[in-house]
Amino acid sequence: MNEKEKEREEIEKWIEGDESAAEMLSRVSSVRPFVFPPPLHRVPLRVGNVLELVGPSPSAKTHILIHAAITSVLPKPYGGLDHLVLFLDLDCRFDITRFSRSLIHRITRHGTDSYDRTLYDLCMARFLYVRCYDSFEFLHTLRTLHCRLEKEKEVHGVGVHLLMIDSIGAFHWMDRASMFLSQRENNKKKLFLQTVSEAVVQNIRKLLQVHPMLIMATKSVIFGNIYSKASNDVKGNMEERCSKNVTRNHQNFQYREYMPSVWQVEVFYE
Amino acid sequence: MAPIKSLEKEYPLIDTNFQSFCASHAIFSVEDFLLHDIDALIALADNHSASQTLKQGIDQLLSIIHTLHPPLLNGLQLLEDSQRNKHVLSTGCEGIDALLGGGLREGQLTELVGTSSSGKTQACLLSASTVAKHKSSVVYLDTGNSFSPQRIARFVGQSSGYVSDNQADHMLKKVLDRIICYSVFDIYQMFDVLHQLKINLRSEIVKSNQHVRLLIVDSVSSLITPILGGNGPQGHALMISAGFLLKKLAHEHNIAVLVTNHVVGGEDGISKPALGESWKSVPHVRLLFSRDCENNVCNISMLKHPSMASGRAASSTMFL
């Protein structure tokens, strides 16, 4: 008798569930706070994820980043996420006037023709930018990022929840040919590219542990002979293209192995 | 960056003991240190007999790294820099200026793509003479002996309305003085010239009347094509390094960079810019030149621009 009651109690407890739908919704929306404009609106994203945008140049990868950045820096009443954004420019091609123009466009869409200058200044100040010319500068930046992000958090009162890297493969060729380590470490049969990408991945992982945020990285397709065909074939199998690319591009092959992430690939054509 | 040994003088914590500890883990320079897993290193230092001083040394190195990082800017600072320092330079060709919204932008790398005799070099020479006429210096890297002072003299003569020959000669001399031309026949020579330019620019900031505003490489593809090919990555590495060096010069010293590139036949018979996919991510702006043989009109269309829609076109007869 006693045992039966116990069993019944257990089952009832199990059926009862842990939380109501409303509770779950509020929990999920706090873990998954990222709602971006198309084409990223269908990708379930949360803090700690790494999103990669792959495509030939120009396929509007940076355009997508800019619009996601604007969504992040805008205050909540304007449909934004009220965050800081850090943009790591490895391609060194970012054009701030384009960002500014897009921002003004977004602000005016919610109001009249004249835009709110204080809102504009607030959003521009929330957009943080670092430019790196080689892998060491990139590593430098990643390693010192935590302290600097904390500092920015104090200044602005909101934290950085989105890190953008444009583009992750920028130094691929330079690192691949680099003689930096092989000169004196003949016993260690490790390529410089591999060492660098391991260090980058390790730094990103550590950074994510102490500073949870979403990472968006773009990767341009650098093996032309295969992809010039693929880019014409818009309806081609995206999965296949992705896997091909990953195996050809060693650095990002490392990436996929090391990153505990949603490996969602978006290919966007204008 | 520096080898760890060289830091000893300035930072007493990095003593011989610490250096030998680093050397035992194959760390000889700050770069090695950056590549190493720091947590693992601290754990190793813990097992060491002098763990306290070693850890202090690691902290010291970390703080050195903190002072070296590239600067973090926010959007307002970035915009201010762009508005204050990155001006637009007129090329002297109405078609191109209209297409680019005023001309070549300082800090950006503009690439002219086109077949042979489509007007690329003429556009370079015209831009050089226009910028030099506005009292700025131009650095011209000429790879095919195509620099022509006569052509420049013609451009200067066309646009200036001087009555006397004497005045015009004086003007022309000044313009030609401001164009510094280097004959460059391989990529290593280009690196030499660019590094020397970088050093000069860093030391001579005071001489503002001779401010270099435009850097032209005509043509960059003839320097890069010979080193590409083969299985090794060295050619691509040099190409991308050249791209980064040009972009760094452009950004840090507010110079507009203009390079030319030829076209190659694609798979479907449609010609495309040379140098392949990797180079695509280097230039900010890409303009395609094509020429109508019959009526000497040069058609220019935009292949790529950081803030404008591509595909816009203009035509020009100015320099043909």
Interface residues (C-beta under 8 A of the other chain):
Chain A: P56 S57 P58 T62 L86 D91 C92 R93 F94 D95 I96 T97 R98 F99 S100 R101 D121 C123 M124 A125 R126 F127 L128 Y129 V130 R131 C132 Y133 D134 F136 E137 L139 H140 T141 R143 T144 C147 R148 E152 S167 A170 F171 W173 M174 R176 A177 S178 F180 R184 E185 K188 T195 V196 A199 Q202 K206 S220 V221 I222 F223 G224 Y227 S228 K229
Chain B: M1 A26 F28 E31 L34 L35 H36 D37 I38 D39 I65 H66 L68 H69 P70 P71 L72 L73 N74 G75 L76 L78 L79 S82 Q108 G232 P233 Q234 H236 A237 L238 M239 I240 S241 F244 K247 K248 H251 G266 E267 G276 E277 S278 K280 S281 H284 K304 P306 S307 S310
